[in-house]
């Protein structure tokens, strides 16, 4: 039986992330179930699980990880700290040819590292099998409700990051008293489902898109919109999901009617740069535009939400968008839209988000790292190995070598 040593990395990126890929309990369970696996943890003063919590579960601390076979972190690893010819798992943020990580991509190749990116781990049907999207949705929807309460001075609740965990955050939700507003939510994946968990904790009733547009309610309600509901083909106003995924430039937005009904808009959908924006800046001053709070969980700059001017921070999650001056403004002014565009939402509940992520990593990924991988899950997610890009990622060649 081949023995493997796995090292949990300290997050070294500036403003270190508090999340971990594997919690103390999950580490202990992995070693109990896999006697050939040993796990060590690099000490860190920043992570949400303290060093003492790992040692309490029998997980040793180890500063130098050169003797590890596999190294796991969360965010990008500084190039100077990469150990040559190791297998790494982390979010590299290179697959979209992100300019700020070009040197990282070069270093991964130069140091002959096997890079397995969490973002590229997919099942046989090419569905992503791991990520922090659920907690982005959970916290993003909570922040949208927080912003609405502040804008209209209806209630005061703690920011999510001031709560010890999700349980305390949901206790805060009990203080939310909403009028009969309407909330529009776009998306159907992990992020959107996370947002629905928060709305469901408030017992906000879900209605159909048709009911949302045509009915008046005496209670707060929300509707979930899929692509069929918010885009249509330019030439004949029809919709074909496969065509939309392949050729989104052929489609135009039909989100306009929802802007005249919704008070809060939660954006939780995937957006292709070729796809139409949800609304235009000119729409803001058209008769009936009603949305006053936008929780843009997707947070794509120059993306589907044109009022998202920049990413906001956990400590300052809100800014305003002045609908007449088309510029940033104070977040809670009467004539501005309150924008929430935090780009690292799961970090607000790092313990819960890490536990959720670690369970998926342990159950759905690591068995194929430690044993047979008949579906090629790990190979499909490997960006590079032994100084070469894998065939699937050959499109990165110019980016990596330029």
SERO-288917 format. One record per residue (C-alpha): residue in one letter; z, y, x; residue number from 1. Coordinates in steps of 0.2 Angstrom, whole numbers. Last residue first. Example, Ala and Ser with C-alpha at 12.3 -4.5 7.8 and 13.67 -1.06 7.14 Angstrom:
# residues 2
node type: s&w: 36&v: -5&u: 68&seq: 2 $
node type: a&w: 39&v: -22&u: 62&seq: 1 $
END
This chain:
# residues 402
node type: x&w: -118&v: 177&u: 21&seq: 402 $
node type: x&w: -113&v: 158&u: 23&seq: 401 $
node type: x&w: -101&v: 155&u: 8&seq: 400 $
node type: x&w: -110&v: 166&u: -4&seq: 399 $
node type: x&w: -127&v: 160&u: 1&seq: 398 $
node type: x&w: -121&v: 142&u: -1&seq: 397 $
node type: x&w: -112&v: 144&u: -17&seq: 396 $
node type: x&w: -126&v: 137&u: -27&seq: 395 $
node type: x&w: -123&v: 121&u: -18&seq: 394 $
node type: x&w: -107&v: 118&u: -29&seq: 393 $
node type: x&w: -113&v: 103&u: -38&seq: 392 $
node type: x&w: -120&v: 95&u: -22&seq: 391 $
node type: x&w: -103&v: 96&u: -13&seq: 390 $
node type: x&w: -102&v: 110&u: -1&seq: 389 $
node type: x&w: -100&v: 105&u: 17&seq: 388 $
node type: x&w: -87&v: 107&u: 31&seq: 387 $
node type: x&w: -79&v: 90&u: 29&seq: 386 $
node type: x&w: -76&v: 93&u: 10&seq: 385 $
node type: x&w: -81&v: 107&u: -2&seq: 384 $
node type: x&w: -80&v: 111&u: -20&seq: 383 $
node type: x&w: -71&v: 95&u: -26&seq: 382 $
node type: x&w: -69&v: 95&u: -45&seq: 381 $
node type: x&w: -82&v: 82&u: -48&seq: 380 $
node type: x&w: -75&v: 71&u: -34&seq: 379 $
node type: x&w: -58&v: 72&u: -42&seq: 378 $
node type: x&w: -64&v: 67&u: -59&seq: 377 $
node type: x&w: -76&v: 54&u: -53&seq: 376 $
node type: x&w: -74&v: 43&u: -69&seq: 375 $
node type: x&w: -69&v: 28&u: -60&seq: 374 $
node type: x&w: -55&v: 37&u: -50&seq: 373 $
node type: x&w: -44&v: 23&u: -42&seq: 372 $
node type: x&w: -27&v: 27&u: -36&seq: 371 $
node type: x&w: -16&v: 41&u: -30&seq: 370 $
node type: x&w: -28&v: 56&u: -33&seq: 369 $
node type: x&w: -34&v: 48&u: -50&seq: 368 $
node type: x&w: -16&v: 45&u: -56&seq: 367 $
node type: x&w: -13&v: 64&u: -50&seq: 366 $
node type: x&w: -25&v: 71&u: -63&seq: 365 $
node type: x&w: -20&v: 68&u: -81&seq: 364 $
node type: x&w: -2&v: 63&u: -81&seq: 363 $
node type: x&w: 5&v: 73&u: -66&seq: 362 $
node type: x&w: -6&v: 88&u: -68&seq: 361 $
node type: x&w: -4&v: 89&u: -86&seq: 360 $
node type: x&w: 15&v: 88&u: -85&seq: 359 $
node type: x&w: 14&v: 101&u: -71&seq: 358 $
node type: x&w: 5&v: 113&u: -81&seq: 357 $
node type: x&w: 17&v: 113&u: -96&seq: 356 $
node type: x&w: 32&v: 113&u: -84&seq: 355 $
node type: x&w: 24&v: 128&u: -74&seq: 354 $
node type: x&w: 21&v: 138&u: -90&seq: 353 $
node type: x&w: 38&v: 135&u: -96&seq: 352 $
node type: x&w: 46&v: 140&u: -79&seq: 351 $
node type: x&w: 34&v: 155&u: -77&seq: 350 $
node type: x&w: 36&v: 163&u: -93&seq: 349 $
node type: x&w: 29&v: 181&u: -89&seq: 348 $
node type: x&w: 18&v: 173&u: -75&seq: 347 $
node type: x&w: 8&v: 165&u: -89&seq: 346 $
node type: x&w: 1&v: 182&u: -93&seq: 345 $
node type: x&w: -8&v: 185&u: -77&seq: 344 $
node type: x&w: -22&v: 197&u: -82&seq: 343 $
node type: x&w: -12&v: 209&u: -93&seq: 342 $
node type: x&w: -24&v: 218&u: -104&seq: 341 $
node type: x&w: -14&v: 225&u: -118&seq: 340 $
node type: x&w: -23&v: 240&u: -126&seq: 339 $
node type: x&w: -16&v: 252&u: -139&seq: 338 $
node type: x&w: -30&v: 261&u: -147&seq: 337 $
node type: x&w: -28&v: 280&u: -147&seq: 336 $
node type: x&w: -27&v: 294&u: -160&seq: 335 $
node type: x&w: -9&v: 291&u: -165&seq: 334 $
node type: x&w: -3&v: 290&u: -147&seq: 333 $
node type: x&w: 6&v: 273&u: -142&seq: 332 $
node type: x&w: -3&v: 269&u: -126&seq: 331 $
node type: x&w: -6&v: 285&u: -118&seq: 330 $
node type: x&w: -24&v: 288&u: -114&seq: 329 $
node type: x&w: -38&v: 280&u: -104&seq: 328 $
node type: x&w: -56&v: 287&u: -109&seq: 327 $
node type: x&w: -69&v: 287&u: -122&seq: 326 $
node type: x&w: -64&v: 305&u: -127&seq: 325 $
node type: x&w: -65&v: 302&u: -145&seq: 324 $
node type: x&w: -58&v: 285&u: -146&seq: 323 $
node type: x&w: -44&v: 288&u: -133&seq: 322 $
node type: x&w: -40&v: 271&u: -126&seq: 321 $
node type: x&w: -21&v: 268&u: -123&seq: 320 $
node type: x&w: -12&v: 258&u: -110&seq: 319 $
node type: x&w: 0&v: 244&u: -112&seq: 318 $
node type: x&w: 7&v: 230&u: -100&seq: 317 $
node type: x&w: 17&v: 240&u: -88&seq: 316 $
node type: x&w: 29&v: 228&u: -80&seq: 315 $
node type: x&w: 17&v: 213&u: -83&seq: 314 $
node type: x&w: 3&v: 224&u: -77&seq: 313 $
node type: x&w: -13&v: 231&u: -84&seq: 312 $
node type: x&w: -31&v: 225&u: -80&seq: 311 $
node type: x&w: -43&v: 239&u: -82&seq: 310 $
node type: x&w: -54&v: 249&u: -94&seq: 309 $
node type: x&w: -53&v: 236&u: -108&seq: 308 $
node type: x&w: -60&v: 247&u: -122&seq: 307 $
node type: x&w: -77&v: 239&u: -121&seq: 306 $
node type: x&w: -70&v: 222&u: -126&seq: 305 $
node type: x&w: -84&v: 208&u: -122&seq: 304 $
node type: x&w: -84&v: 212&u: -104&seq: 303 $
node type: x&w: -85&v: 227&u: -92&seq: 302 $
node type: x&w: -69&v: 220&u: -85&seq: 301 $
node type: x&w: -65&v: 203&u: -93&seq: 300 $
node type: x&w: -47&v: 203&u: -99&seq: 299 $
node type: x&w: -48&v: 187&u: -109&seq: 298 $
node type: x&w: -31&v: 190&u: -116&seq: 297 $
node type: x&w: -36&v: 207&u: -123&seq: 296 $
node type: x&w: -22&v: 211&u: -135&seq: 295 $
node type: x&w: -30&v: 225&u: -145&seq: 294 $
node type: x&w: -19&v: 236&u: -156&seq: 293 $
node type: x&w: -26&v: 250&u: -168&seq: 292 $
node type: x&w: -40&v: 241&u: -176&seq: 291 $
node type: x&w: -46&v: 250&u: -191&seq: 290 $
node type: x&w: -64&v: 256&u: -189&seq: 289 $
node type: x&w: -68&v: 262&u: -206&seq: 288 $
node type: x&w: -81&v: 275&u: -204&seq: 287 $
node type: x&w: -89&v: 275&u: -187&seq: 286 $
node type: x&w: -79&v: 283&u: -172&seq: 285 $
node type: x&w: -74&v: 267&u: -163&seq: 284 $
node type: x&w: -92&v: 259&u: -167&seq: 283 $
node type: x&w: -99&v: 271&u: -154&seq: 282 $
node type: x&w: -89&v: 262&u: -141&seq: 281 $
node type: x&w: -98&v: 246&u: -145&seq: 280 $
node type: x&w: -91&v: 230&u: -153&seq: 279 $
node type: x&w: -89&v: 212&u: -149&seq: 278 $
node type: x&w: -100&v: 214&u: -133&seq: 277 $
node type: x&w: -116&v: 203&u: -134&seq: 276 $
node type: x&w: -117&v: 188&u: -122&seq: 275 $
node type: x&w: -126&v: 188&u: -105&seq: 274 $
node type: x&w: -109&v: 191&u: -97&seq: 273 $
node type: x&w: -103&v: 174&u: -105&seq: 272 $
node type: x&w: -86&v: 177&u: -114&seq: 271 $
node type: x&w: -73&v: 163&u: -117&seq: 270 $
node type: x&w: -63&v: 168&u: -132&seq: 269 $
node type: x&w: -45&v: 174&u: -133&seq: 268 $
node type: x&w: -46&v: 192&u: -140&seq: 267 $
node type: x&w: -32&v: 196&u: -151&seq: 266 $
node type: x&w: -36&v: 210&u: -163&seq: 265 $
node type: x&w: -22&v: 219&u: -173&seq: 264 $
node type: x&w: -25&v: 230&u: -188&seq: 263 $
node type: x&w: -40&v: 220&u: -194&seq: 262 $
node type: x&w: -51&v: 225&u: -209&seq: 261 $
node type: x&w: -64&v: 237&u: -203&seq: 260 $
node type: x&w: -65&v: 229&u: -186&seq: 259 $
node type: x&w: -68&v: 213&u: -195&seq: 258 $
node type: x&w: -84&v: 220&u: -203&seq: 257 $
node type: x&w: -91&v: 224&u: -186&seq: 256 $
node type: x&w: -90&v: 207&u: -178&seq: 255 $
node type: x&w: -108&v: 202&u: -181&seq: 254 $
node type: x&w: -112&v: 204&u: -163&seq: 253 $
node type: x&w: -130&v: 200&u: -157&seq: 252 $
node type: x&w: -138&v: 184&u: -150&seq: 251 $
node type: x&w: -153&v: 180&u: -140&seq: 250 $
node type: x&w: -143&v: 185&u: -124&seq: 249 $
node type: x&w: -132&v: 170&u: -127&seq: 248 $
node type: x&w: -145&v: 158&u: -121&seq: 247 $
node type: x&w: -137&v: 141&u: -117&seq: 246 $
node type: x&w: -120&v: 143&u: -125&seq: 245 $
node type: x&w: -128&v: 151&u: -140&seq: 244 $
node type: x&w: -142&v: 138&u: -141&seq: 243 $
node type: x&w: -129&v: 124&u: -142&seq: 242 $
node type: x&w: -120&v: 133&u: -156&seq: 241 $
node type: x&w: -135&v: 138&u: -167&seq: 240 $
node type: x&w: -133&v: 153&u: -178&seq: 239 $
node type: x&w: -144&v: 162&u: -190&seq: 238 $
node type: x&w: -147&v: 181&u: -192&seq: 237 $
node type: x&w: -166&v: 178&u: -190&seq: 236 $
node type: x&w: -172&v: 187&u: -175&seq: 235 $
node type: x&w: -156&v: 193&u: -167&seq: 234 $
node type: x&w: -146&v: 176&u: -169&seq: 233 $
node type: x&w: -129&v: 179&u: -175&seq: 232 $
node type: x&w: -112&v: 182&u: -167&seq: 231 $
node type: x&w: -94&v: 184&u: -174&seq: 230 $
node type: x&w: -91&v: 170&u: -187&seq: 229 $
node type: x&w: -102&v: 157&u: -179&seq: 228 $
node type: x&w: -94&v: 160&u: -162&seq: 227 $
node type: x&w: -77&v: 155&u: -169&seq: 226 $
node type: x&w: -65&v: 167&u: -178&seq: 225 $
node type: x&w: -47&v: 163&u: -182&seq: 224 $
node type: x&w: -40&v: 173&u: -196&seq: 223 $
node type: x&w: -23&v: 181&u: -198&seq: 222 $
node type: x&w: -11&v: 186&u: -212&seq: 221 $
node type: x&w: 4&v: 198&u: -214&seq: 220 $
node type: x&w: 10&v: 198&u: -232&seq: 219 $
node type: x&w: 5&v: 206&u: -249&seq: 218 $
node type: x&w: -13&v: 202&u: -246&seq: 217 $
node type: x&w: -30&v: 210&u: -251&seq: 216 $
node type: x&w: -45&v: 199&u: -251&seq: 215 $
node type: x&w: -63&v: 202&u: -245&seq: 214 $
node type: x&w: -64&v: 201&u: -226&seq: 213 $
node type: x&w: -49&v: 190&u: -222&seq: 212 $
node type: x&w: -53&v: 179&u: -237&seq: 211 $
node type: x&w: -71&v: 176&u: -230&seq: 210 $
node type: x&w: -64&v: 173&u: -212&seq: 209 $
node type: x&w: -52&v: 160&u: -219&seq: 208 $
node type: x&w: -34&v: 163&u: -220&seq: 207 $
node type: x&w: -19&v: 158&u: -209&seq: 206 $
node type: x&w: -2&v: 164&u: -214&seq: 205 $
node type: x&w: 10&v: 171&u: -202&seq: 204 $
node type: x&w: 25&v: 160&u: -201&seq: 203 $
node type: x&w: 32&v: 170&u: -186&seq: 202 $
node type: x&w: 32&v: 154&u: -175&seq: 201 $
node type: x&w: 14&v: 151&u: -182&seq: 200 $
node type: x&w: 8&v: 168&u: -174&seq: 199 $
node type: x&w: 15&v: 162&u: -157&seq: 198 $
node type: x&w: 8&v: 145&u: -158&seq: 197 $
node type: x&w: -9&v: 153&u: -164&seq: 196 $
node type: x&w: -9&v: 162&u: -148&seq: 195 $
node type: x&w: -8&v: 146&u: -138&seq: 194 $
node type: x&w: -22&v: 139&u: -148&seq: 193 $
node type: x&w: -33&v: 153&u: -144&seq: 192 $
node type: x&w: -29&v: 151&u: -125&seq: 191 $
node type: x&w: -32&v: 132&u: -126&seq: 190 $
node type: x&w: -49&v: 134&u: -135&seq: 189 $
node type: x&w: -55&v: 140&u: -151&seq: 188 $
node type: x&w: -58&v: 159&u: -148&seq: 187 $
node type: x&w: -57&v: 175&u: -158&seq: 186 $
node type: x&w: -41&v: 181&u: -167&seq: 185 $
node type: x&w: -41&v: 194&u: -181&seq: 184 $
node type: x&w: -24&v: 200&u: -187&seq: 183 $
node type: x&w: -22&v: 208&u: -204&seq: 182 $
node type: x&w: -6&v: 218&u: -209&seq: 181 $
node type: x&w: 5&v: 216&u: -224&seq: 180 $
node type: x&w: 20&v: 224&u: -215&seq: 179 $
node type: x&w: 28&v: 215&u: -200&seq: 178 $
node type: x&w: 46&v: 212&u: -197&seq: 177 $
node type: x&w: 49&v: 205&u: -179&seq: 176 $
node type: x&w: 67&v: 202&u: -175&seq: 175 $
node type: x&w: 65&v: 183&u: -177&seq: 174 $
node type: x&w: 52&v: 185&u: -163&seq: 173 $
node type: x&w: 66&v: 188&u: -151&seq: 172 $
node type: x&w: 73&v: 171&u: -153&seq: 171 $
node type: x&w: 55&v: 164&u: -149&seq: 170 $
node type: x&w: 56&v: 173&u: -133&seq: 169 $
node type: x&w: 73&v: 165&u: -129&seq: 168 $
node type: x&w: 65&v: 148&u: -132&seq: 167 $
node type: x&w: 50&v: 153&u: -121&seq: 166 $
node type: x&w: 61&v: 155&u: -106&seq: 165 $
node type: x&w: 73&v: 167&u: -98&seq: 164 $
node type: x&w: 67&v: 182&u: -108&seq: 163 $
node type: x&w: 63&v: 198&u: -98&seq: 162 $
node type: x&w: 46&v: 192&u: -94&seq: 161 $
node type: x&w: 42&v: 191&u: -113&seq: 160 $
node type: x&w: 46&v: 209&u: -116&seq: 159 $
node type: x&w: 61&v: 211&u: -126&seq: 158 $
node type: x&w: 59&v: 216&u: -144&seq: 157 $
node type: x&w: 60&v: 232&u: -153&seq: 156 $
node type: x&w: 55&v: 235&u: -171&seq: 155 $
node type: x&w: 44&v: 246&u: -182&seq: 154 $
node type: x&w: 41&v: 261&u: -171&seq: 153 $
node type: x&w: 23&v: 261&u: -176&seq: 152 $
node type: x&w: 16&v: 259&u: -158&seq: 151 $
node type: x&w: 31&v: 250&u: -152&seq: 150 $
node type: x&w: 30&v: 237&u: -165&seq: 149 $
node type: x&w: 11&v: 235&u: -163&seq: 148 $
node type: x&w: 14&v: 233&u: -144&seq: 147 $
node type: x&w: 27&v: 219&u: -145&seq: 146 $
node type: x&w: 15&v: 210&u: -158&seq: 145 $
node type: x&w: 1&v: 211&u: -145&seq: 144 $
node type: x&w: 13&v: 205&u: -131&seq: 143 $
node type: x&w: 18&v: 190&u: -141&seq: 142 $
node type: x&w: -1&v: 186&u: -144&seq: 141 $
node type: x&w: -4&v: 187&u: -125&seq: 140 $
node type: x&w: 12&v: 177&u: -121&seq: 139 $
node type: x&w: 7&v: 161&u: -131&seq: 138 $
node type: x&w: -12&v: 164&u: -127&seq: 137 $
node type: x&w: -9&v: 165&u: -108&seq: 136 $
node type: x&w: 3&v: 150&u: -110&seq: 135 $
node type: x&w: -10&v: 139&u: -117&seq: 134 $
node type: x&w: -23&v: 145&u: -104&seq: 133 $
node type: x&w: -12&v: 139&u: -89&seq: 132 $
node type: x&w: -24&v: 125&u: -84&seq: 131 $
node type: x&w: -29&v: 107&u: -84&seq: 130 $
node type: x&w: -41&v: 95&u: -92&seq: 129 $
node type: x&w: -57&v: 106&u: -93&seq: 128 $
node type: x&w: -70&v: 97&u: -104&seq: 127 $
node type: x&w: -85&v: 90&u: -95&seq: 126 $
node type: x&w: -86&v: 75&u: -107&seq: 125 $
node type: x&w: -81&v: 63&u: -93&seq: 124 $
node type: x&w: -65&v: 74&u: -90&seq: 123 $
node type: x&w: -65&v: 90&u: -81&seq: 122 $
node type: x&w: -56&v: 97&u: -65&seq: 121 $
node type: x&w: -66&v: 113&u: -60&seq: 120 $
node type: x&w: -52&v: 126&u: -63&seq: 119 $
node type: x&w: -39&v: 116&u: -54&seq: 118 $
node type: x&w: -50&v: 118&u: -38&seq: 117 $
node type: x&w: -51&v: 103&u: -26&seq: 116 $
node type: x&w: -54&v: 109&u: -9&seq: 115 $
node type: x&w: -56&v: 96&u: 5&seq: 114 $
node type: x&w: -54&v: 106&u: 21&seq: 113 $
node type: x&w: -67&v: 106&u: 35&seq: 112 $
node type: x&w: -58&v: 121&u: 43&seq: 111 $
node type: x&w: -75&v: 131&u: 44&seq: 110 $
node type: x&w: -79&v: 126&u: 26&seq: 109 $
node type: x&w: -62&v: 132&u: 18&seq: 108 $
node type: x&w: -62&v: 147&u: 30&seq: 107 $
node type: x&w: -79&v: 153&u: 23&seq: 106 $
node type: x&w: -73&v: 151&u: 5&seq: 105 $
node type: x&w: -58&v: 161&u: 9&seq: 104 $
node type: x&w: -68&v: 174&u: 17&seq: 103 $
node type: x&w: -78&v: 176&u: 1&seq: 102 $
node type: x&w: -62&v: 178&u: -9&seq: 101 $
node type: x&w: -63&v: 196&u: -13&seq: 100 $
node type: x&w: -82&v: 194&u: -18&seq: 99 $
node type: x&w: -79&v: 182&u: -32&seq: 98 $
node type: x&w: -93&v: 170&u: -31&seq: 97 $
node type: x&w: -90&v: 163&u: -48&seq: 96 $
node type: x&w: -84&v: 147&u: -41&seq: 95 $
node type: x&w: -72&v: 156&u: -28&seq: 94 $
node type: x&w: -56&v: 159&u: -38&seq: 93 $
node type: x&w: -47&v: 146&u: -27&seq: 92 $
node type: x&w: -35&v: 140&u: -40&seq: 91 $
node type: x&w: -26&v: 127&u: -30&seq: 90 $
node type: x&w: -27&v: 109&u: -24&seq: 89 $
node type: x&w: -29&v: 106&u: -5&seq: 88 $
node type: x&w: -34&v: 91&u: 5&seq: 87 $
node type: x&w: -32&v: 93&u: 23&seq: 86 $
node type: x&w: -44&v: 94&u: 37&seq: 85 $
node type: x&w: -38&v: 111&u: 45&seq: 84 $
node type: x&w: -22&v: 118&u: 39&seq: 83 $
node type: x&w: -25&v: 135&u: 29&seq: 82 $
node type: x&w: -12&v: 148&u: 34&seq: 81 $
node type: x&w: -24&v: 160&u: 42&seq: 80 $
node type: x&w: -36&v: 159&u: 26&seq: 79 $
node type: x&w: -22&v: 166&u: 14&seq: 78 $
node type: x&w: -20&v: 152&u: 1&seq: 77 $
node type: x&w: -26&v: 157&u: -17&seq: 76 $
node type: x&w: -15&v: 154&u: -32&seq: 75 $
node type: x&w: -5&v: 139&u: -38&seq: 74 $
node type: x&w: -1&v: 128&u: -23&seq: 73 $
node type: x&w: -3&v: 109&u: -19&seq: 72 $
node type: x&w: -6&v: 101&u: -2&seq: 71 $
node type: x&w: -11&v: 83&u: 1&seq: 70 $
node type: x&w: -9&v: 73&u: 16&seq: 69 $
node type: x&w: 6&v: 81&u: 23&seq: 68 $
node type: x&w: 11&v: 80&u: 41&seq: 67 $
node type: x&w: 6&v: 99&u: 44&seq: 66 $
node type: x&w: 18&v: 104&u: 31&seq: 65 $
node type: x&w: 30&v: 114&u: 42&seq: 64 $
node type: x&w: 44&v: 122&u: 31&seq: 63 $
node type: x&w: 51&v: 107&u: 23&seq: 62 $
node type: x&w: 63&v: 106&u: 9&seq: 61 $
node type: x&w: 67&v: 88&u: 3&seq: 60 $
node type: x&w: 66&v: 83&u: -16&seq: 59 $
node type: x&w: 81&v: 74&u: -21&seq: 58 $
node type: x&w: 83&v: 81&u: -38&seq: 57 $
node type: x&w: 97&v: 93&u: -33&seq: 56 $
node type: x&w: 85&v: 97&u: -18&seq: 55 $
node type: x&w: 72&v: 104&u: -30&seq: 54 $
node type: x&w: 84&v: 114&u: -40&seq: 53 $
node type: x&w: 92&v: 121&u: -24&seq: 52 $
node type: x&w: 75&v: 128&u: -18&seq: 51 $
node type: x&w: 75&v: 139&u: -34&seq: 50 $
node type: x&w: 62&v: 136&u: -48&seq: 49 $
node type: x&w: 54&v: 152&u: -53&seq: 48 $
node type: x&w: 47&v: 154&u: -36&seq: 47 $
node type: x&w: 51&v: 169&u: -25&seq: 46 $
node type: x&w: 63&v: 165&u: -12&seq: 45 $
node type: x&w: 53&v: 150&u: -6&seq: 44 $
node type: x&w: 56&v: 134&u: 4&seq: 43 $
node type: x&w: 41&v: 123&u: 6&seq: 42 $
node type: x&w: 43&v: 107&u: -4&seq: 41 $
node type: x&w: 42&v: 89&u: 1&seq: 40 $
node type: x&w: 35&v: 74&u: -9&seq: 39 $
node type: x&w: 34&v: 56&u: -5&seq: 38 $
node type: x&w: 22&v: 44&u: -13&seq: 37 $
node type: x&w: 21&v: 25&u: -10&seq: 36 $
node type: x&w: 35&v: 22&u: -22&seq: 35 $
node type: x&w: 25&v: 29&u: -37&seq: 34 $
node type: x&w: 35&v: 30&u: -53&seq: 33 $
node type: x&w: 51&v: 36&u: -45&seq: 32 $
node type: x&w: 41&v: 48&u: -34&seq: 31 $
node type: x&w: 31&v: 55&u: -48&seq: 30 $
node type: x&w: 47&v: 57&u: -59&seq: 29 $
node type: x&w: 56&v: 66&u: -45&seq: 28 $
node type: x&w: 42&v: 78&u: -43&seq: 27 $
node type: x&w: 41&v: 81&u: -62&seq: 26 $
node type: x&w: 60&v: 85&u: -62&seq: 25 $
node type: x&w: 58&v: 98&u: -48&seq: 24 $
node type: x&w: 43&v: 106&u: -56&seq: 23 $
node type: x&w: 26&v: 103&u: -50&seq: 22 $
node type: x&w: 11&v: 116&u: -48&seq: 21 $
node type: x&w: 24&v: 131&u: -47&seq: 20 $
node type: x&w: 24&v: 148&u: -55&seq: 19 $
node type: x&w: 32&v: 163&u: -47&seq: 18 $
node type: x&w: 16&v: 171&u: -40&seq: 17 $
node type: x&w: 19&v: 181&u: -25&seq: 16 $
node type: x&w: 15&v: 200&u: -25&seq: 15 $
node type: x&w: 4&v: 197&u: -10&seq: 14 $
node type: x&w: -2&v: 179&u: -9&seq: 13 $
node type: x&w: 10&v: 168&u: 0&seq: 12 $
node type: x&w: 15&v: 156&u: -14&seq: 11 $
node type: x&w: 25&v: 142&u: -5&seq: 10 $
node type: x&w: 16&v: 126&u: -5&seq: 9 $
node type: x&w: 21&v: 109&u: -13&seq: 8 $
node type: x&w: 18&v: 96&u: 0&seq: 7 $
node type: x&w: 12&v: 78&u: -4&seq: 6 $
node type: x&w: 14&v: 63&u: 8&seq: 5 $
node type: x&w: 4&v: 48&u: 4&seq: 4 $
node type: x&w: 8&v: 30&u: 9&seq: 3 $
node type: x&w: -6&v: 17&u: 8&seq: 2 $
node type: x&w: 0&v: 0&u: 0&seq: 1 $
END
